């Protein structure tokens, strides 16, 4: 199953562009104050408002989520719609075999939703790793499709008995 919320990239491109333009003009307003605008709000406060707005949008996390469970590997890619174009390290791509998935949880805070995957890992001392992904910007139907796909994978993994635990009959 594939899930992709590319549709919101356009909105966040516009939002981030407007915030950066507003920040640029608020900095210009510091050096060349406009009298009638200065009476309403100080240039420093205006710059602070734009910095705060940019920070809030950034802290909301990556907006673009791609999920692909076709084949034997589970691929999840998250990236910030605006900043990943300019800073490629803002992208996160995780892929692992489906058989390593133990469980998942979808956690919801005030405005944020996170997908937490628990997988088997030889790299960790406990043998289990947890991966978190921001899924705040997925629609309700996309989240239900994601749950259905992950439920199917977890159920199949629980039904399969690992080879090392099987008894050998002569």
Secondary structure, DSSP 8 states (H G I E B T S, - for coil): -EEE-GGGHHHHHHHHHHHHHHHHHHHHHHHS--HHHHHHS-HHHHHHHHHHHHHHHHHT---EEEEE--TTEEEEEEE-TTHHHH-GGGEEEEEEEGGGEEEEEEEE-SS-EEEEEEEE-SSSSSSEEEEEEE-TTS-HHHHHHHHHHHHHHHHHHHHS--GGGS----
